[in-house]
């Protein structure tokens, strides 16, 4: 079926169920109200974003329903078909913590907007909620306009998207993106451009590590294709070796301060120093002693490059042992 036809029937279902819930007195019939609430499609976003727990007796004017989730899915497909080159950029999503990038995030954003407009603050400070309310109001009004315009278009010319339809879709897409960024930023610490860059450096380090391990025979393509569980330990271990020895000026450089490193490794800054210095004495402790370095204490500045004294054979032996150890 055409997307506008799908939208029409999804919108019909949403309108019918919302009318049923809005016409129910929760105080007179709390059981039935709970039954209807159980039909809601609340996005279960773990962490700071869910599940939402309204703390206000006033109900949002819109309701998250399984049918509305379908409505939003159809709307997303319509925007991809109608305004593919005019969508608002979603590059800001890279700033979000990985645990928030779930399929249900859009549903949660609309539910949060409805609750904010109703006076319910979901895990946000009251001051932040007051600042977000105008954005929530604009977003929900835009959604209502989109529903009205698409419904009318589905009844008149279901095979086309005239300019007025495109205009309201562009506006809704922009308002949704702006609200999503503002709401999430009020709840969690989003990544800075510097942190994003450092994270990309870690990704490159791991990719280079895997490529090198395949080339040297530490790993096989079959292990990677088969999601060998041991790789969860092997690849990070090899990446640490690569970051400390092969790419010493890279993301694991110990010449930088801990706060300059990626959040993945910054908590382990001192441990990385110990690893580098201890590994420097691997197989060549006598060399370190000849240089007057106390490898056990790992304090002398002259021990900083002890890792370089490993021969190629010793480095290979070390890395193979890291691949075999569980």
C-alpha positions in Angstrom: 0.0 0.0 0.0 1.0 3.6 -0.5 2.6 5.3 2.4 -0.2 7.9 2.7 -2.7 5.2 2.8 -0.8 3.5 5.6 -0.6 6.8 7.4 -4.3 7.3 7.1 -5.2 4.0 8.8 -2.4 4.4 11.5 -3.7 7.9 12.2 -7.3 6.5 12.5 -6.2 4.0 15.1 -4.3 6.6 17.1 -7.2 9.0 17.1 -9.6 6.3 18.2 -7.5 5.0 21.1 -6.5 8.4 22.3 -10.1 9.5 22.4 -10.9 6.4 24.5 -8.2 7.2 27.0 -8.9 10.9 27.2 -12.6 10.1 27.8 -11.8 7.9 30.7 -11.8 9.3 34.3 -8.7 7.8 35.9 -10.0 8.5 39.4 -13.4 6.8 38.9 -12.1 3.8 37.0 -8.4 3.4 37.8 -8.2 -0.3 36.8 -9.4 0.4 33.3 -7.1 3.3 33.1 -4.2 1.1 34.0 -5.3 -1.4 31.4 -5.1 1.3 28.8 -1.8 2.5 30.1 -0.5 -1.0 29.6 -1.2 -0.6 25.9 1.1 2.4 25.7 4.3 2.1 23.8 6.7 3.8 26.2 10.3 3.6 25.0 12.3 1.7 27.6 15.5 3.6 27.3 17.8 2.5 30.1 20.0 4.7 32.1 19.2 8.4 32.6 16.5 8.3 30.0 14.0 5.8 31.2 11.7 4.3 31.9 9.9 7.6 32.5 7.9 7.9 35.7 5.4 10.8 35.7 5.2 12.6 39.0 2.2 14.8 38.2 -1.5 13.9 38.3 -2.1 15.8 35.0 -2.0 13.5 32.0 -0.2 14.4 28.7 -2.6 15.4 26.0 -1.2 12.7 23.6 -0.6 9.1 24.5 2.2 6.8 23.5 0.5 3.8 21.8 1.7 0.8 19.8 -0.4 2.3 17.0 1.3 5.7 17.4 4.7 4.0 17.2 3.6 2.7 13.8 2.3 6.1 12.9 5.8 7.5 13.6 7.4 4.7 11.7 5.3 5.5 8.6 5.9 9.2 9.0 9.7 8.5 9.0 9.3 6.6 5.8 7.3 9.4 4.3 10.0 12.0 5.1 12.6 9.8 3.6 10.6 9.6 0.4 9.3 13.2 0.3 12.2 15.3 1.6 15.3 13.0 1.6 17.7 15.8 0.8 16.1 18.3 3.2 16.2 16.3 6.4 17.7 18.1 9.4 21.2 16.8 10.1 21.4 14.1 12.8 25.2 14.4 13.2 24.6 15.4 16.8 23.7 11.8 17.6 27.5 11.0 17.8 27.5 13.2 20.9 25.1 10.9 22.7 26.3 8.0 25.0 26.1 4.7 23.1 23.5 3.3 25.5 21.0 5.9 24.4 21.2 5.2 20.7 18.3 2.7 20.6 15.5 2.2 18.2 12.9 3.6 20.7 14.6 7.0 21.2 12.2 8.9 19.0 9.2 7.5 20.8 10.7 8.5 24.1 11.3 12.1 22.8 7.7 12.6 21.9 6.5 11.2 25.2 8.9 13.5 27.0 7.6 16.4 25.1 4.0 15.6 26.0 4.8 15.2 29.7 6.8 18.5 29.7 3.8 20.3 28.2 1.5 18.7 30.8 3.8 19.9 33.6 5.5 16.6 34.3 9.3 16.7 34.5 10.9 13.4 33.6 14.3 13.2 35.3 15.0 16.9 34.5 15.4 19.8 36.8 12.4 22.1 37.0 14.4 25.0 35.5 15.5 22.8 32.6 11.9 21.6 32.1 10.7 25.2 32.0 13.2 26.0 29.3 12.3 22.9 27.3 8.5 23.5 27.4 8.4 26.0 24.5 10.3 23.5 22.3 8.0 20.7 23.4 4.9 22.8 22.6 6.3 23.7 19.1 7.1 20.1 18.4 3.7 18.7 19.4 1.9 21.5 17.5 4.0 20.7 14.5 3.1 17.0 14.8 -0.6 17.8 15.0 -0.2 19.9 11.8 1.6 17.1 10.1 -1.1 14.7 11.0 -3.8 17.0 9.7 -2.1 17.8 6.4 -1.1 14.2 5.6 -4.6 13.0 6.5 -6.1 15.5 4.1 -3.6 14.6 1.5 -4.3 10.9 1.8 -7.9 11.6 1.1 -7.4 13.9 -1.8 -4.2 13.0 -3.7 -2.6 10.0 -2.0 0.1 9.7 -4.7 1.7 13.1 -4.4 3.4 15.4 -2.0 2.8 19.1 -2.9 4.9 21.9 -1.5 2.7 22.6 1.5 3.1 19.0 2.6 6.8 19.2 2.2 7.0 22.4 4.2 5.2 21.0 7.2 7.4 17.9 7.1 10.6 19.9 7.0 9.4 22.0 9.9 8.5 18.9 12.0 11.8 17.2 11.2 13.8 20.3 12.3 11.8 20.8 15.5 12.1 17.2 16.4 15.9 17.2 16.0 16.3 20.4 18.0 14.2 19.1 20.8 16.0 15.8 20.8 19.4 17.4 21.2 18.2 19.9 23.8 16.4 17.2 25.9 19.2 14.7 25.9 21.7 17.4 26.6 19.7 18.4 29.7 19.9 14.8 31.1 23.4 13.6 30.3 26.8 14.9 29.5 27.1 14.8 25.7 30.4 14.3 24.1 32.5 17.3 23.1 34.0 17.6 19.6 37.4 16.8 21.2 36.0 13.6 22.9 34.4 12.5 19.6 37.8 13.0 17.9 39.6 11.0 20.6 37.0 8.2 20.3 37.6 8.1 16.5 41.3 7.7 17.2 40.5 4.7 19.4 38.4 3.2 16.7 41.3 3.7 14.2 43.7 2.1 16.7 41.6 -1.0 17.1 41.2 -1.3 13.4 44.9 -1.0 12.8 45.4 -3.6 15.6 43.1 -6.1 14.0 44.7 -5.6 10.6 48.2 -6.1 12.0 47.1 -9.2 14.1 45.6 -10.7 10.9 48.8 -10.0 9.0 51.0 -11.5 11.7 48.8 -14.6 12.1 47.7 -13.8 15.7 44.1 -13.9 14.6 42.2 -15.4 11.7 39.4 -14.1 9.6 37.3 -17.0 10.7 37.7 -16.0 14.3 36.4 -12.6 13.5 33.6 -13.8 11.2 32.5 -16.3 13.9 32.5 -13.7 16.7 35.0 -15.8 18.7 34.5 -14.8 22.4 38.2 -14.7 23.1 38.5 -11.7 20.8 36.8 -9.6 23.5 40.0 -9.9 25.5 42.5 -10.4 22.8 41.9 -7.3 20.6 42.0 -4.8 23.5 45.2 -6.4 24.9 46.8 -6.2 21.4 45.5 -2.6 21.0 47.2 -1.6 24.3 50.5 -3.0 23.0 50.0 -1.2 19.6 49.1 2.0 21.3 52.1 2.0 23.6 54.7 0.7 21.3 53.8 0.9 17.6 51.8 4.2 17.7 53.4 5.9 20.7 52.2 9.3 19.6 48.6 8.1 19.1 45.6 8.0 21.5 47.5 6.1 24.2 50.4 8.4 24.3 51.6 8.8 27.8 53.1 12.2 27.0 49.6 13.7 27.4 47.7 14.2 30.6 45.0 11.8 31.6 42.2 14.3 30.9 43.5 14.6 27.3 42.9 10.9 26.6 39.7 9.2 25.6 37.3 8.3 28.4 37.8 4.7 27.4 41.4 4.7 28.7 41.8 7.9 30.8 40.8 6.1 34.1 43.6 3.6 33.5 46.4 6.1 32.8 48.6 5.0 35.7 48.0 1.4 34.8 49.1 2.0 31.3 52.3 3.6 32.6 52.9 0.5 34.7 52.2 -1.8 31.7 54.6 0.1 29.5 57.4 0.2 32.0 56.9 -3.4 33.2 56.8 -4.6 29.6 60.0 -2.6 28.9 61.8 -5.0 31.2 60.3 -8.1 29.5 63.2 -10.2 28.4 65.7 -7.3 28.8 65.6 -6.5 32.5 69.4 -6.6 32.5 69.4 -3.9 29.9 67.4 -1.6 32.1 69.7 -2.3 35.0 72.7 -1.5 32.9 71.1 1.9 32.1 70.6 2.5 35.8 66.8 2.2 35.6 64.8 0.7 38.5 62.3 -1.3 36.6 60.6 -2.5 39.7 59.8 1.0 41.0 59.1 2.3 37.4 59.9 5.9 38.4 63.0 6.8 36.5 62.5 9.0 33.5 65.1 7.0 31.7 62.8 4.0 31.8 60.1 5.6 29.7 61.3 3.9 26.5 62.1 0.5 27.9 59.4 -1.0 25.8 61.6 -0.3 22.8 64.2 -2.8 24.0 62.0 -5.7 23.2 63.3 -7.6 20.2 60.9 -8.5 17.4 60.9 -12.2 18.6 60.2 -11.2 22.2 57.4 -8.9 21.1 55.9 -11.6 19.0 56.1 -14.1 21.9 54.5 -11.6 24.2 51.6 -10.8 21.8 51.0 -14.5 21.1 50.8 -15.2 24.8 48.2 -12.4 25.2 46.2 -14.0 22.5 46.2 -17.4 24.2 45.5 -16.2 27.7 41.9 -16.0 28.9 
